[in-house]
Amino acid sequence: MENTDRVAVFDRERPRLLAVAFRVLGSDADAQDIVQEAWTRYVNADVDEIRNVQAWLTTVVTRLCLDLLRRRSREEPRGPEDLPVPADGDDPEEIALLAGELTAAFTVVVEELTPPQRVALILHDVFGAPFEEIAHILDTTAGSAKKLASRARVRVRRTGWPDEEAREAREVVCAFMKAAQQGDIDGLVHVLHPDVTRTADPQILRPGAPQRVHGRKAVIEEARAMRANARRARLVLIDGRPGIAVGGGPLAALAFHIADGLIVHYDVIADPRRLALLNIED
């Protein structure tokens, strides 16, 4: 394979690789470093030995993330996780409900789960990767990978995320959408928590834009810059919760976490594989 071909292949995969690394690590800078290291390894690899480039790159990125997390664990030791396995196993409805929570809770997931649990949960429930592929990445069996994801789901459920009333959530999301469409700064201030965070898939971001933005001021500045996209937005239900869809298809979906009448986090989902896992209803 010519070097120009490698560049084209890697550029095609880069947004998804950044999304995977970011959600496993919770850091935009670390995700960028990991993907850059994956590019170095890809350049030096014998491509004739690579049967599936996407799977190979996903494996490299995920294992690099695991190595980084394990190094940090040795530097900052934590107590071992002792989590029960849910009796119901891999229930599809449970996974659908959890997917919505992960959009808001993944930063907590990163802090609370063991590295293999993070990988199994995020790759399977957020990106739809089969357990056979995850098992290869983790160097374990598909059954063990499934168990890791199940244990991680229990831990996420135990984090006690506040579950706002549906009517209040709909009103808050609707107010956010209208304020963003009108460029209404006061309206955005009214619905955003001072420490609000926005995460996003790279597919929807301008080149160089961070996958994570923190603080009301930064989120408002971005919302004003994205006003044109906001005009194509509509209120929807995402896995049964109030959210926003942008464009046809849709091009992107915004999933919100709301507490005490304020938006504390929202995730802009634009990765086609992640969008395909969502149940979006107008």
C-alpha positions in Angstrom: 0.0 0.0 0.0 1.3 3.5 -1.0 1.8 6.0 1.8 -0.9 8.2 0.3 -3.3 5.3 0.5 -2.4 4.8 4.2 -3.1 8.5 4.8 -6.5 8.3 3.2 -7.5 5.1 5.1 -6.4 6.6 8.4 -8.1 9.9 7.8 -11.3 8.0 7.1 -11.0 6.1 10.5 -9.6 9.0 12.6 -13.0 10.5 13.8 -14.2 7.1 15.1 -10.8 6.3 16.7 -10.8 9.7 18.4 -14.4 9.0 19.7 -13.4 5.6 21.1 -10.2 6.9 22.8 -12.0 9.9 24.2 -14.8 7.9 25.7 -12.5 5.4 27.2 -10.1 8.0 28.6 -12.3 11.0 29.2 -9.6 13.4 28.0 -9.4 15.1 24.6 -5.7 15.6 24.8 -5.0 12.0 25.7 -7.3 10.8 22.9 -5.3 12.9 20.4 -2.0 11.5 21.7 -3.3 7.9 21.5 -4.6 8.3 17.9 -1.3 9.9 16.9 0.6 6.9 18.3 -1.8 4.5 16.5 -0.9 6.4 13.2 2.8 5.8 13.9 2.2 2.1 14.4 0.1 1.9 11.3 2.8 3.6 9.2 5.3 1.0 10.4 3.0 -2.0 10.1 3.1 -4.6 7.3 -0.3 -3.9 5.8 -0.2 -7.2 3.9 -0.7 -8.8 7.3 -3.7 -6.7 8.2 -7.0 -8.3 7.0 -9.4 -5.7 8.5 -7.9 -2.2 8.9 -10.8 -0.8 10.9 -10.6 -3.7 13.4 -6.8 -3.5 13.6 -6.8 0.2 14.3 -9.6 -0.1 16.9 -7.5 -2.8 18.6 -4.4 -0.7 18.6 -6.1 2.4 19.9 -8.0 0.5 22.6 -5.0 -1.4 23.8 -3.0 1.9 24.0 -5.8 3.3 26.1 -5.7 0.3 28.4 -1.9 0.7 28.8 -2.4 4.3 29.7 -5.1 3.6 32.2 -3.1 0.8 33.8 -0.1 3.0 34.2 -2.2 5.5 35.9 -3.8 2.8 38.1 -0.3 1.8 39.3 0.6 5.5 40.0 -2.7 6.0 41.9 -3.8 2.6 43.3 -7.5 2.0 43.8 -9.3 -0.7 45.7 -10.5 -3.7 43.7 -14.0 -3.7 42.2 -16.3 -6.3 43.7 -19.4 -6.1 41.6 -22.2 -8.7 41.2 -23.2 -10.0 37.8 -26.8 -9.2 37.0 -29.0 -12.2 36.9 -30.8 -11.1 33.7 -27.5 -11.0 31.7 -27.4 -9.0 28.4 -31.0 -7.7 28.2 -31.5 -5.6 25.1 -34.0 -3.2 26.8 -31.5 -2.7 29.7 -28.8 -1.9 27.2 -31.0 0.6 25.4 -31.8 2.4 28.7 -28.1 2.4 29.7 -27.0 3.8 26.4 -28.9 7.0 27.2 -27.3 7.2 30.6 -23.8 6.7 29.3 -24.1 9.8 27.1 -24.3 11.8 30.4 -22.5 9.5 32.8 -19.5 8.4 30.8 -17.1 10.8 32.6 -18.1 9.1 35.9 -17.8 5.7 34.3 -14.2 6.5 33.4 -13.4 7.3 37.0 -15.2 4.4 38.6 -14.7 1.4 36.4 -11.7 -0.8 36.0 -10.0 -0.4 32.6 -11.3 -3.7 31.1 -14.8 -2.8 32.3 -14.6 0.6 30.6 -13.5 -0.9 27.3 -16.1 -3.7 27.3 -19.0 -1.3 28.2 -18.1 1.6 26.0 -17.2 -0.5 22.9 -20.3 -2.7 23.2 -23.0 -0.4 24.5 -21.9 2.9 22.9 -20.2 1.7 19.7 -22.0 -1.6 19.1 -18.8 -3.7 18.9 -19.5 -7.5 19.2 -18.1 -9.2 22.2 -15.9 -11.4 20.0 -14.1 -8.3 18.8 -13.9 -6.9 22.4 -12.5 -10.3 23.6 -9.7 -10.1 21.1 -8.8 -6.6 22.2 -8.8 -7.6 25.9 -7.1 -10.9 25.2 -9.9 -12.8 26.9 -13.0 -14.9 25.9 -16.3 -13.5 24.6 -18.0 -14.7 27.7 -15.6 -12.9 30.0 -16.0 -9.7 27.9 -19.7 -9.9 28.3 -19.4 -10.4 32.0 -17.1 -7.3 32.2 -19.8 -5.2 30.5 -22.5 -6.6 32.7 -20.5 -5.7 35.8 -19.9 -2.2 34.5 -23.6 -1.7 33.9 -24.3 -2.5 37.6 -21.7 0.0 38.6 -23.2 2.7 36.4 -26.6 2.0 37.8 -25.2 2.5 41.3 -23.9 5.9 40.6 -27.3 7.3 41.4 -27.8 9.7 38.5 -30.8 12.0 39.3 -33.8 11.1 37.0 -35.6 14.4 36.3 -39.3 14.5 35.6 -40.1 14.1 31.9 -42.1 17.3 31.7 -39.4 19.5 33.3 -36.7 17.9 31.1 -38.7 18.5 28.0 -39.2 22.2 28.9 -35.5 22.7 29.7 -34.4 21.0 26.4 -37.0 23.0 24.4 -35.8 26.3 26.0 -32.2 25.4 25.2 -33.0 24.7 21.6 -35.0 27.9 21.1 -32.3 30.0 22.8 -29.6 28.4 20.6 -31.6 29.0 17.5 -32.2 32.7 18.4 -28.7 33.3 19.7 -30.3 34.2 23.0 -27.5 34.4 25.6 -29.8 35.1 28.5 -31.9 32.2 27.6 -28.9 29.9 27.5 -27.7 31.2 30.8 -31.1 30.4 32.3 -30.9 26.7 31.4 -27.2 25.8 31.7 -25.5 24.8 34.9 -22.4 27.0 35.6 -20.2 23.8 35.3 -22.0 22.4 32.3 -20.0 20.1 30.0 -20.4 19.4 26.3 -18.9 16.3 24.7 -19.1 15.5 21.0 -18.1 13.0 18.4 -15.4 14.4 16.1 -17.6 14.0 13.0 -19.6 17.1 14.0 -16.8 19.3 15.1 -14.6 21.8 13.2 -11.0 20.6 12.7 -9.1 21.2 15.9 -12.2 21.7 18.1 -12.1 19.9 21.4 -14.3 16.9 22.1 -15.0 18.2 25.6 -16.0 21.8 26.5 -16.4 22.8 30.1 -18.2 25.8 31.7 -21.3 27.9 30.8 -19.3 30.6 29.0 -17.5 28.2 26.7 -20.7 26.2 25.9 -22.6 29.4 25.1 -19.8 30.7 22.8 -19.9 27.4 20.9 -23.7 27.4 20.8 -23.7 30.9 19.2 -21.1 29.8 16.7 -23.2 26.7 15.8 -26.4 28.8 15.3 -26.8 27.7 11.7 -27.0 24.1 12.7 -29.4 24.9 15.6 -31.9 26.2 13.1 -32.2 22.7 11.7 -32.8 21.2 15.1 -36.0 19.6 16.4 -37.2 18.3 19.7 -37.3 14.4 19.8 -37.2 11.5 22.2 -33.9 9.7 22.4 -34.3 6.3 24.0 -37.4 7.7 25.7 -35.8 10.9 27.0 -36.1 14.4 25.7 -33.4 15.3 23.3 -32.6 17.2 20.1 -32.0 15.9 16.5 -30.2 18.0 13.9 -30.8 17.6 10.2 -32.2 14.7 8.3 -31.1 11.1 9.1 -30.4 12.8 11.6 -27.0 14.3 11.1 -26.5 14.5 14.9 -28.4 14.0 18.1 -28.0 15.8 21.4 -28.6 13.7 24.6 -29.0 15.7 27.8 -28.4 15.1 31.5 -30.5 17.5 33.6 -30.6 18.1 37.3 -32.6 20.6 39.4 -33.9 22.2 36.2 -30.5 22.9 34.6 -28.5 21.1 31.9 -25.3 19.7 33.5 -24.1 17.8 30.5 -25.0 17.1 26.9 -23.4 14.8 24.4 -23.5 15.5 20.6 -23.7 12.1 18.9 -22.7 12.1 15.3 -20.8 8.8 14.9 -22.9 6.8 12.5 -22.5 3.6 14.5 -23.6 5.4 17.7 -26.5 7.1 16.0 -27.7 3.7 14.7 -27.9 2.4 18.3 -30.3 5.2 19.4 -34.1 5.0 19.3 -35.0 8.5 18.0 -38.7 9.4 17.9 -40.2 12.7 16.7 
